[in-house]
Amino acid sequence: MWKRHQFYATPARTGANFASEGAAGRRSETRKPVFAVEALVFAKELGAPLACLLRDISRSGARLEVNRGMRVSASPSYIPDRFTLYFCPDKTEVAARIAWRDGRHFGVRFIGSKERSRRKI
């Protein structure tokens, strides 16, 4: 189960308007905004991990943003449908799949349980 993390404490910027906000009414769980927490997407198809920022999270999924400093080809359209999402602050990871893609943002649904990572990063 997901536990309340310290990165819930600081909200993300307010006033942001994303096309994905229309899906909020269809969600079974409320997402909590977070301060820009770094995460990594690991997938064989990517070769190297892709850095992204966690923007909000719930028990069942999250909204992420591809880092603005990344090359143009590092957009959500290049992320495979299934991957491992690594949370940098607490060194945990979870299996995930893409739920939606919108510009530099993408939504994921967690398909596994969150576990302590064994990766050496």
N, C-alpha and C positions, 0 to 999 in steps of 0.2 A: 504494500500500500504506500501511497505517497504521503509524506509527512510535510508539515509546514516548514518551509525553508527560510533562511534568513534573507534570501533575495526577494521575498514577497514584500518586504518592509518599505521599499522605496518605489513609488509608482512611476510608470513610464510617462513620457510627455503627454500632456492632455490636449484635447482639441484635435487629435489626429482623426482623419476621416478616411477609412479604408473601405473598399468595396465589400470586403469580407464581413463587415459589421452587420450586414443584412442576415447573415447566417446565425447571429446571436440568438434570435428567437427560436431557432431550430435545435439549439444545443440543450442537452439534458443537464449539463453542469455549467455553472458560471465560471468564466475565466477570470483570473486575477492578474491585473497588470503588474509587471515587474520592471525594475531598472534594467537597462541593457546588460544582460548576463551573457557571457560568452559560452558558446556551445560549438561542437564540431560534428559534422556529418561524416560518418565512415561508411563507405560502400566500395566494393571491388571495382565497380564501373568508374569510379572517380579517380582511382589511382592514389591521390593524396587526399587527406581529410579536407573538407570544405568548412571554413570558419563562418559562423553566423551568430546572430544575436537573438536571444530569447526575449520576446516582447510581452507575451502573456502565457499563462499556463492554467490548466485545470487537471483534474484527476485522469481524464481520458485523452487529453491532447494539448497542443500548444500552437502558438503563432510565432514564427521566426522570420528574421530578415537577413538576407545575404549581406555581408559586410559591404558598406559603400565603397571601400578602398579596393575591393576585389576586381579582377579583370571582368570585362563584359561577359565573357563566356561562363562566368560563375554566377549564373542566374538560376532561379528555381526550376526553369525548364530543363536544365542539365542534371538535376538531382534525380536519381532513379526512384521508382515508386516505393521501394522498400530499402531501409537502411538502418544503421545504428546511430542513435543520437546520444552524444557524450556531453554531459554538463560539467563544465570546467570548475566551477566553485567547489562542488562537493565530490568531484571525481566519481560520478555515477553515470550509468548509461541505461538506455532502454531501446528495444526494437520499436521501430515506427514505420508508418506508411504515409504517403502524401494524401491529404484530404482535399486540398485545393491549392492553386497557385495564382498569384496576382502580382505582377510586376516583380519587385524585389522581395515581396513577402510570400510566405507559404504556410499552410496549416498542416499539422500532422496529427494523426491518431496513434496513440500508443497501442501496440499489439503484444507487448510483453510486460513483464514486471520490471520495475526499476531495481537495479542491482549495483553493488559496488564494482567499479571497473578494475580490471587487472592490467589495463594499458599503462605503459610507461610514457607519459607525456610531459 
